[in-house]
Amino acid sequence: MEFSFASRASKLLSSHLHKVNKEERQNSFISLAEELPAEEFFPIKRLGEAARMVLSSDPSVLQYGEPQGYGPLRSWISEDWKRRRGMLTSADRILLTAGSQQAIDLITRLLVDIGDSVVVENPTSPGCLQVLEMQGANIIAVENDLEGLLPDRLEEQFQSVKPKLLFAAPSFSNPTGILWSLERRKAVLELCRKYGVLIIEDDSYGELHFGSEEAASRFSVSYPTLYALDAMDGGNQVLYIGSFSKTIAPAMRTGWAVGDQRLIRGMSTLKQMADWQSSSMNQQILYFLLHESSFRWKEHLALLNREYEVRLKLVLELLKRPGFKEVKYHPPSGGMYLWIQLPQGLHSEALLRASMRLGVAFLPGSRCSPGRQADEYIRINFSRPGREELLLGMNLISEAIQEFTARR
Ligand SMILES: Cc1ncc(COP(=O)(O)O)c(C=O)c1O
């Protein structure tokens, strides 16, 4: 039969993102395109032990749990984020979700009507853009510099379109890896307060920061979350979104939202319509791992950060290959991506096609901006590929760029 899709869904079904991800998986043997953490650092043995312990107790561990999520894990998150990230919150202000992606989807469905204006960073993550497009939002993209969102540009938009929400990832955004300065964090928060715009702070990459141990210990003081800054003054201007996907493992599908109870209640009700609750078993396993086993959470984060920094440094070294002579980039100090500006006149979609013929994929920048304006950029993922893949993949991209530049 012919199916009659809702008009918004048909837009999604023809999504470019969907199409290319599929091609990438079929045709290329090296992918620097994805949003995946390194599998070799998943604490698989410890998770196995935790799962055995959880499943060897009372059968009620397999029962439906609280729709808001397993209480002890919510309490653990509120304590740990208070201690390490300076965030004042409590378990009843936390909703556990199926990854941070579900939190983004729920808050959008709760607050955004068709045509409502929503500000995003330009560029921003493809996953966030898709949710906003599906909800029929009027997406307004505001430019960043290396310190974060530009306050002047933001205020212009606040005055002209009066948006409902600002989506931001101040700590190592996907795709740019920009880390907002403290001054910029304060300035953006101030503007949102002045114009009554709710901030959705996506901190999916906020634990992945590189540099010395000393810098790591000062991270949350030097770069407090917008939520922490706001909560210090008793505000409710920020909904914070976190995830264990990039720090423990994506398959646990555990993320969370922290914020005003009215928002958390609304999201929880919507979540009950979608899936009643996220896997209570996974949440109990995570709680056991983090709280009751000998797993060292802080040491695990430090390991990830050391290893990802090594991979980033390798990519930066490989950017000395001839094809990259005219590219521009700013090495990030955390996250999982390098955002590279191509030589003038070279389009990322065309380069992707040529690169895929050679056997490597990356994410074209156009997928990261609502009007596809970032076509002269590419995003390289350096967390998942190992040394050999990075070497070969970057060499192949260099070759593909040279093919184009030789024709000029
Ligand atoms: C910025 C950002 N937010 C959210 C997500 C969703 O991650 P998850 O749902 O696994 O927590 C991703 C995925 O990579 C992302 O890049």
The ligand as a Gaussian input file, in Angstrom:
#p B3LYP/6-31G(d) Opt

LIG

0 1
 C       26.230000      16.872000      20.856000
 C       25.597000      15.519000      21.038000
 N       24.509000      15.423000      21.830000
 C       23.909000      14.256000      22.024000
 C       24.348000      13.097000      21.424000
 C       23.594000      11.818000      21.690000
 O       24.343000      10.926000      22.459000
 P       23.667000       9.855000      23.431000
 O       22.211000       9.831000      23.142000
 O       24.338000       8.568000      23.107000
 O       23.964000      10.326000      24.811000
 C       25.453000      13.145000      20.563000
 C       25.930000      11.902000      19.903000
 O       27.062000      11.726000      19.555000
 C       26.085000      14.389000      20.370000
 O       27.151000      14.515000      19.563000

